[in-house]
Every structure is written in C-alpha cells, then in structure tokens.
Amino acid sequence: MSKELINRLLSIAVGGLLLAGILFLGLQLFGEKENKINLALGLFCVTLGNLFNIVRAHLK
C-alpha cells in the first residue's frame, strides 16, 4: 500500500477513536456514575488514537 493511503486510513482511525473517546467520557460525566467502564473505554480510545497519530507522524 502507498504511504498516502496508509496516512489517510490512520487519519480516519484517529478521528474515529478520538470521537469515540469523547463520547465515552461524556457518557461517564453525564450518565450514571456507578459504572466506571465508560471511563476506561474512553481513556483507552483516546490513548489508542494518540498512538495511531504518533505512528502516522513518523510515516511521513
């Protein structure tokens, strides 16, 4: 695969993961507070999105 295609796919993945992370963190803040699974999922999505972003930056 070409670098342009990999860059575009990683960009889409980063955007989707960051959006999912914001959604999960918002559900944790404004939803029921007893369950902490939304917090863990949100932090995992944001961390994975940042990792993909670092990989994308090093491919250029």
N, C-alpha and C positions, 0 to 999 in steps of 0.2 A: 504494500500500500504506500501511497505517496505521503510525504510529510504534511501536505496541505489537508488531505483527508483525515489523517490522524489528529491534526490540530483542530479541525472542525468538530470531529467526534468527541474529543476531550473537552472542547468548549461547551458542547451541548450537555455532556455529562456533568461538568462543573456547575453549569447553570441549574440543571435539574436537581442535583444534590443540594445545592445551597437553598433552592426554593423549598425542597422537602424539609431541610433542616429548620428553616424559618417557620414552616407550617407546624412541625412537631413542637418546636419551642413555644410557638403561640398557643398551641393546644395545652401545653403544660401550664403556661401562665394564666390562661383564661378558662381552662377546663377544671375537671376535678383534681384536687391536689393530693389525693391519697395514693395514686399510682404514679411511680417515677419512671415508667418505661418510656413515656414520651420524651422526657428529658434526656435519657440515654440515647434514644434513637435520633433525636435532634442533634446532639453533640457528635454522634457517630457520622451522620450525614455531612455535617459541616466540616469535620476533620477529614473525611474521605474526599470531599470536594476540594479542600485546600491542598491535599496531597496530589490529586489529579492536576491541579493548577500548577504546582511546582514541577511536575513531570512535563507538562505542556510547555512551561517556560524553558526547560532545559533541552527540549527537542528543537528549538529554533536555531 
